[in-house]
Amino acid sequence: MKRLMFLFLMIMSVISLGGCQEETVNEQDLKSFITEYKKIIYTADAQNSEENTTLLKEVEPYMSKEIFEKNKINGVFDFPQRFAKENQKNIKLHDVIIDSIQEAPEDNSYKINYTLLVMIGDEQIEKAGEMTIQAEDGHKFLIIYDWESPVTVDNKKFL
């Protein structure tokens, strides 16, 4: 009986230790991930726009296959480069502000409302957006939804 009780306590200890090792995701982790991703998209030199295939290779690991294909078809990734070249204004991500985070534990995802501060030439604009990120093993994140509101810059739509 003592052996059975000892075995039971050992199993319970292992189970509870396993549960304690689960890492939590904090706002700074999510902000760093979003900033890293958006910096790739919102860095454009008016004189030397990056080749589209290079940009696509850089952003692809950040998102699910479905959202990557959808955004690629819609020109989301290369729009800032085209805008920079057509308007002769450099574009640079200045900051990402996390407005709110809603956690969905059932599918290990986070719905995030954010504001991008983007420099277009000498002007700073704000772009509101929504993103859903799924947390994978080892703090790897994957974007499963991303949308930004268009803004107007010099009477032109900046998507």
Backbone as CSV, one residue per row, in Angstrom:
resi,resn,N_x,N_y,N_z,CA_x,CA_y,CA_z,C_x,C_y,C_z
1,MET,0.812,-1.182,0.000,0.000,0.000,0.000,0.864,1.257,0.000
2,LYS,1.979,1.200,0.786,2.863,2.351,0.828,3.482,2.603,-0.543
3,ARG,3.829,1.527,-1.252,4.416,1.672,-2.586,3.413,2.306,-3.551
4,LEU,2.187,1.882,-3.446,1.142,2.436,-4.298,0.940,3.926,-4.009
5,MET,0.937,4.281,-2.744,0.792,5.688,-2.366,1.999,6.483,-2.838
6,PHE,3.204,5.945,-2.704,4.419,6.615,-3.161,4.374,6.828,-4.677
7,LEU,3.966,5.791,-5.398,3.850,5.885,-6.847,2.828,6.952,-7.245
8,PHE,1.708,6.990,-6.553,0.676,7.985,-6.815,1.224,9.400,-6.583
9,LEU,1.938,9.622,-5.486,2.506,10.939,-5.189,3.558,11.339,-6.230
10,MET,4.345,10.388,-6.680,5.354,10.669,-7.710,4.684,11.098,-9.027
11,ILE,3.661,10.395,-9.410,2.944,10.729,-10.648,2.324,12.114,-10.528
12,MET,1.710,12.409,-9.411,1.094,13.720,-9.207,2.148,14.831,-9.225
13,SER,3.318,14.580,-8.682,4.399,15.571,-8.686,4.855,15.869,-10.105
14,VAL,5.020,14.825,-10.897,5.443,15.001,-12.286,4.389,15.779,-13.066
15,ILE,3.127,15.444,-12.864,2.044,16.145,-13.564,2.022,17.615,-13.164
16,SER,2.127,17.920,-11.875,2.069,19.317,-11.464,3.318,20.081,-11.882
17,LEU,4.473,19.457,-11.920,5.669,20.131,-12.424,5.544,20.424,-13.911
18,GLY,4.977,19.520,-14.637,4.765,19.734,-16.077,3.886,20.931,-16.329
19,GLY,2.870,21.118,-15.526,1.979,22.261,-15.681,2.661,23.573,-15.327
20,CYS,3.613,23.555,-14.419,4.302,24.775,-14.021,5.290,25.244,-15.077
21,GLN,5.730,24.364,-15.943,6.731,24.730,-16.926,6.147,25.478,-18.116
22,GLU,4.840,25.551,-18.212,4.220,26.254,-19.328,4.592,27.730,-19.250
23,GLU,5.125,28.265,-20.340,5.546,29.656,-20.368,4.358,30.555,-20.668
24,THR,4.366,31.709,-20.034,3.303,32.656,-20.308,3.787,33.674,-21.337
25,VAL,2.861,34.172,-22.106,3.152,35.177,-23.112,2.759,36.517,-22.522
26,ASN,3.649,37.489,-22.629,3.306,38.806,-22.105,3.215,39.826,-23.238
27,GLU,2.762,41.017,-22.892,2.554,42.069,-23.888,3.849,42.414,-24.617
28,GLN,4.963,42.426,-23.894,6.241,42.773,-24.522,6.645,41.738,-25.576
29,ASP,6.383,40.453,-25.313,6.670,39.402,-26.305,5.878,39.652,-27.586
30,LEU,4.594,39.952,-27.416,3.728,40.196,-28.571,4.136,41.466,-29.307
31,LYS,4.439,42.527,-28.578,4.861,43.779,-29.207,6.158,43.574,-29.988
32,SER,7.100,42.864,-29.426,8.374,42.616,-30.121,8.143,41.864,-31.421
33,PHE,7.272,40.859,-31.373,6.964,40.069,-32.566,6.309,40.939,-33.644
34,ILE,5.304,41.719,-33.256,4.600,42.581,-34.214,5.551,43.631,-34.781
35,THR,6.370,44.229,-33.935,7.320,45.248,-34.387,8.305,44.669,-35.386
36,GLU,8.821,43.507,-35.089,9.767,42.836,-35.995,9.129,42.595,-37.365
37,TYR,7.913,42.109,-37.361,7.183,41.813,-38.599,6.844,43.091,-39.373
38,LYS,6.260,44.072,-38.685,5.836,45.308,-39.351,7.036,46.123,-39.837
39,LYS,8.166,46.022,-39.162,9.364,46.741,-39.586,9.822,46.259,-40.963
40,ILE,9.653,44.985,-41.245,10.006,44.444,-42.564,9.137,45.103,-43.631
41,ILE,7.850,45.185,-43.358,6.907,45.736,-44.339,7.052,47.255,-44.459
42,TYR,7.185,47.933,-43.321,7.197,49.392,-43.324,8.607,49.978,-43.250
43,THR,9.501,49.433,-44.029,10.812,50.027,-44.241,11.007,50.069,-45.743
44,ALA,10.970,51.278,-46.294,11.090,51.427,-47.742,11.898,52.671,-48.071
45,ASP,12.898,52.493,-48.873,13.739,53.580,-49.358,13.195,54.015,-50.713
46,ALA,12.875,55.284,-50.843,12.292,55.797,-52.086,13.184,55.551,-53.293
47,GLN,14.487,55.520,-53.094,15.434,55.349,-54.198,15.750,53.878,-54.483
48,ASN,15.710,53.061,-53.473,16.107,51.649,-53.614,15.072,50.723,-53.017
49,SER,13.913,50.664,-53.624,12.862,49.785,-53.107,13.314,48.334,-53.192
50,GLU,13.003,47.592,-52.138,13.403,46.193,-52.048,12.638,45.356,-53.069
51,GLU,13.312,44.361,-53.579,12.676,43.458,-54.536,11.579,42.663,-53.829
52,ASN,10.453,42.507,-54.490,9.279,41.856,-53.911,9.576,40.434,-53.437
53,THR,10.349,39.657,-54.176,10.606,38.262,-53.784,11.390,38.200,-52.474
54,THR,12.305,39.134,-52.257,13.067,39.162,-51.009,12.138,39.485,-49.841
55,LEU,11.292,40.466,-50.032,10.339,40.855,-48.995,9.412,39.693,-48.645
56,LEU,8.910,39.002,-49.650,8.011,37.868,-49.413,8.699,36.782,-48.592
57,LYS,9.957,36.507,-48.877,10.701,35.490,-48.119,10.871,35.903,-46.663
58,GLU,11.023,37.206,-46.435,11.219,37.688,-45.069,9.941,37.635,-44.231
59,VAL,8.794,37.921,-44.835,7.548,37.967,-44.048,6.864,36.610,-43.921
60,GLU,7.131,35.696,-44.829,6.418,34.415,-44.843,6.476,33.643,-43.521
61,PRO,7.619,33.572,-42.836,7.656,32.789,-41.588,6.794,33.348,-40.458
62,TYR,6.331,34.562,-40.583,5.555,35.194,-39.520,4.081,34.817,-39.540
63,MET,3.601,34.221,-40.614,2.160,34.030,-40.722,1.768,32.659,-41.242
64,SER,0.484,32.360,-41.036,-0.051,31.105,-41.554,-0.016,31.159,-43.080
65,LYS,-0.009,30.004,-43.669,0.038,29.906,-45.136,-1.145,30.630,-45.779
66,GLU,-2.331,30.490,-45.187,-3.535,31.100,-45.753,-3.445,32.629,-45.758
67,ILE,-3.053,33.215,-44.634,-2.985,34.680,-44.557,-1.840,35.205,-45.415
68,PHE,-0.754,34.453,-45.509,0.358,34.861,-46.370,-0.100,34.945,-47.825
69,GLU,-0.758,33.898,-48.310,-1.209,33.871,-49.708,-2.221,34.986,-49.982
70,LYS,-3.145,35.182,-49.058,-4.166,36.219,-49.227,-3.517,37.603,-49.314
71,ASN,-2.609,37.898,-48.396,-1.949,39.199,-48.385,-1.010,39.387,-49.572
72,LYS,-0.407,38.306,-50.021,0.468,38.381,-51.194,-0.351,38.760,-52.425
73,ILE,-1.484,38.118,-52.607,-2.357,38.402,-53.749,-2.874,39.844,-53.689
74,ASN,-3.213,40.324,-52.479,-3.758,41.675,-52.314,-2.693,42.778,-52.344
75,GLY,-1.424,42.420,-52.445,-0.350,43.413,-52.523,-0.041,44.117,-51.218
76,VAL,-0.440,43.514,-50.100,-0.230,44.135,-48.795,1.254,44.320,-48.493
77,PHE,2.070,43.348,-48.834,3.482,43.378,-48.466,4.283,44.408,-49.243
78,ASP,3.991,44.576,-50.509,4.816,45.477,-51.307,4.214,46.864,-51.497
79,PHE,3.041,47.113,-50.909,2.428,48.433,-51.064,3.333,49.552,-50.538
80,PRO,3.906,49.460,-49.325,4.757,50.557,-48.853,5.948,50.839,-49.789
81,GLN,6.532,49.797,-50.379,7.653,50.005,-51.302,7.190,50.755,-52.559
82,ARG,6.044,50.364,-53.082,5.504,51.052,-54.268,5.172,52.506,-53.935
83,PHE,4.540,52.731,-52.788,4.169,54.074,-52.365,5.418,54.942,-52.215
84,ALA,6.455,54.397,-51.587,7.704,55.144,-51.391,8.313,55.552,-52.723
85,LYS,8.367,54.622,-53.636,8.969,54.891,-54.943,8.141,55.903,-55.743
86,GLU,6.825,55.710,-55.791,5.945,56.588,-56.564,5.900,58.009,-56.009
87,ASN,6.028,58.151,-54.696,5.913,59.467,-54.052,7.252,60.038,-53.597
88,GLN,8.329,59.307,-53.870,9.679,59.731,-53.490,9.774,60.140,-52.016
89,LYS,9.237,59.249,-51.158,9.298,59.458,-49.716,9.707,58.150,-49.046
90,ASN,10.713,58.225,-48.205,11.115,57.057,-47.443,10.036,56.720,-46.421
91,ILE,9.927,55.433,-46.116,8.941,54.965,-45.141,9.682,54.157,-44.083
92,LYS,9.328,54.436,-42.833,9.984,53.725,-41.737,9.014,53.567,-40.575
93,LEU,8.959,52.365,-40.025,8.145,52.121,-38.836,8.821,52.812,-37.655
94,HIS,8.072,53.654,-36.961,8.618,54.356,-35.797,8.328,53.573,-34.512
95,ASP,7.081,53.085,-34.390,6.725,52.358,-33.171,5.423,51.593,-33.386
96,VAL,5.193,50.636,-32.506,3.934,49.892,-32.447,3.376,50.089,-31.046
97,ILE,2.128,50.526,-30.972,1.468,50.690,-29.683,0.389,49.612,-29.579
98,ILE,0.458,48.843,-28.525,-0.558,47.812,-28.276,-1.710,48.482,-27.538
99,ASP,-2.869,48.530,-28.188,-4.049,49.165,-27.593,-4.808,48.201,-26.682
100,SER,-4.922,46.945,-27.100,-5.589,45.953,-26.258,-5.194,44.542,-26.701
101,ILE,-5.288,43.624,-25.756,-5.007,42.203,-26.015,-6.120,41.391,-25.377
102,GLN,-6.706,40.493,-26.171,-7.692,39.555,-25.642,-7.156,38.154,-25.870
103,GLU,-7.016,37.409,-24.803,-6.494,36.054,-24.902,-7.643,35.067,-25.111
104,ALA,-7.415,34.102,-25.996,-8.367,33.013,-26.217,-7.645,31.709,-25.879
105,PRO,-7.700,31.286,-24.607,-6.941,30.109,-24.170,-7.321,28.817,-24.895
106,GLU,-8.570,28.736,-25.372,-9.004,27.486,-26.012,-8.206,27.169,-27.271
107,ASP,-7.728,28.182,-27.981,-6.909,27.890,-29.169,-5.543,28.568,-29.085
108,ASN,-5.177,29.008,-27.861,-3.862,29.582,-27.607,-3.584,30.767,-28.535
109,SER,-4.575,31.651,-28.689,-4.387,32.803,-29.570,-4.652,34.102,-28.820
110,TYR,-4.227,35.183,-29.449,-4.352,36.514,-28.882,-4.877,37.457,-29.956
111,LYS,-5.973,38.146,-29.651,-6.494,39.150,-30.557,-5.949,40.484,-30.064
112,ILE,-5.263,41.188,-30.948,-4.557,42.402,-30.568,-5.043,43.572,-31.415
113,ASN,-5.400,44.649,-30.763,-5.665,45.914,-31.437,-4.407,46.750,-31.250
114,TYR,-3.915,47.322,-32.342,-2.661,48.054,-32.270,-2.732,49.323,-33.105
115,THR,-1.777,50.201,-32.866,-1.605,51.410,-33.667,-0.154,51.453,-34.115
116,LEU,0.036,51.592,-35.417,1.378,51.751,-35.968,1.673,53.239,-36.089
117,LEU,2.869,53.632,-35.717,3.353,54.980,-35.959,4.389,54.845,-37.073
118,VAL,4.038,55.383,-38.244,4.863,55.215,-39.434,5.310,56.580,-39.928
119,MET,6.596,56.697,-40.192,7.137,57.923,-40.778,7.092,57.788,-42.293
120,ILE,6.447,58.738,-42.952,6.419,58.807,-44.408,7.046,60.149,-44.753
121,GLY,8.277,60.089,-45.206,9.039,61.327,-45.360,9.224,61.930,-43.984
122,ASP,8.817,63.183,-43.809,8.936,63.864,-42.512,7.652,63.814,-41.695
123,GLU,6.632,63.173,-42.221,5.327,63.136,-41.564,5.102,61.805,-40.857
124,GLN,4.632,61.882,-39.615,4.278,60.659,-38.890,2.783,60.444,-39.006
125,ILE,2.406,59.235,-39.412,0.994,58.887,-39.499,0.694,57.775,-38.504
126,GLU,-0.572,57.633,-38.170,-1.029,56.544,-37.300,-1.935,55.643,-38.107
127,LYS,-1.691,54.343,-38.013,-2.539,53.346,-38.676,-3.037,52.373,-37.622
128,ALA,-4.346,52.299,-37.487,-4.946,51.345,-36.551,-5.032,49.981,-37.221
129,GLY,-4.878,48.941,-36.434,-4.971,47.596,-36.981,-5.436,46.583,-35.961
130,GLU,-5.800,45.426,-36.486,-6.202,44.281,-35.660,-5.418,43.076,-36.138
131,MET,-5.001,42.262,-35.200,-4.227,41.077,-35.538,-4.593,39.958,-34.575
132,THR,-4.619,38.746,-35.084,-4.753,37.579,-34.221,-3.496,36.751,-34.402
133,ILE,-2.878,36.441,-33.274,-1.629,35.682,-33.265,-1.854,34.407,-32.486
134,GLN,-1.401,33.317,-33.054,-1.472,32.035,-32.366,-0.087,31.744,-31.789
135,ALA,-0.050,31.337,-30.537,1.212,30.997,-29.882,1.485,29.512,-30.111
136,GLU,2.622,29.246,-30.686,3.053,27.871,-30.929,4.040,27.467,-29.835
137,ASP,4.515,26.230,-29.860,5.505,25.761,-28.892,6.750,26.636,-28.918
138,GLY,7.335,26.837,-27.750,8.592,27.555,-27.650,8.489,29.036,-27.975
139,HIS,7.365,29.646,-27.704,7.157,31.078,-27.933,7.233,31.472,-29.394
140,LYS,6.988,30.545,-30.282,6.928,30.895,-31.694,5.509,31.373,-31.963
141,PHE,5.400,32.535,-32.588,4.103,33.096,-32.907,3.817,32.948,-34.385
142,LEU,2.530,32.911,-34.702,2.083,32.800,-36.088,0.860,33.694,-36.266
143,ILE,0.929,34.605,-37.236,-0.183,35.507,-37.506,-1.249,34.745,-38.289
144,ILE,-2.488,34.763,-37.766,-3.570,34.086,-38.473,-4.613,35.084,-38.980
145,TYR,-4.446,36.360,-38.615,-5.317,37.420,-39.125,-4.590,38.743,-38.944
146,ASP,-4.655,39.600,-39.960,-4.048,40.927,-39.858,-4.794,41.877,-40.772
147,TRP,-5.229,42.995,-40.211,-5.954,44.004,-40.969,-5.541,45.369,-40.457
148,GLU,-5.386,46.319,-41.383,-5.079,47.702,-41.014,-6.033,48.636,-41.736
149,SER,-6.403,49.704,-41.060,-7.266,50.695,-41.695,-6.419,51.565,-42.627
150,PRO,-6.951,51.867,-43.807,-6.210,52.749,-44.718,-6.234,54.185,-44.187
151,VAL,-5.200,54.947,-44.510,-5.138,56.360,-44.154,-4.808,57.154,-45.419
152,THR,-4.996,58.459,-45.351,-4.699,59.317,-46.491,-3.424,60.110,-46.210
153,VAL,-2.502,60.073,-47.168,-1.255,60.817,-47.078,-1.126,61.614,-48.368
154,ASP,-1.027,62.925,-48.250,-0.929,63.805,-49.431,-2.043,63.511,-50.440
155,ASN,-3.263,63.367,-49.930,-4.445,63.088,-50.761,-4.366,61.760,-51.520
156,LYS,-3.552,60.838,-51.037,-3.436,59.500,-51.639,-3.673,58.467,-50.544
157,LYS,-4.361,57.392,-50.926,-4.613,56.312,-49.966,-3.315,55.582,-49.663
158,PHE,-3.059,55.398,-48.377,-1.922,54.612,-47.924,-2.505,53.411,-47.197
159,LEU,-2.504,52.268,-47.868,-3.155,51.069,-47.331,-2.375,50.417,-46.241
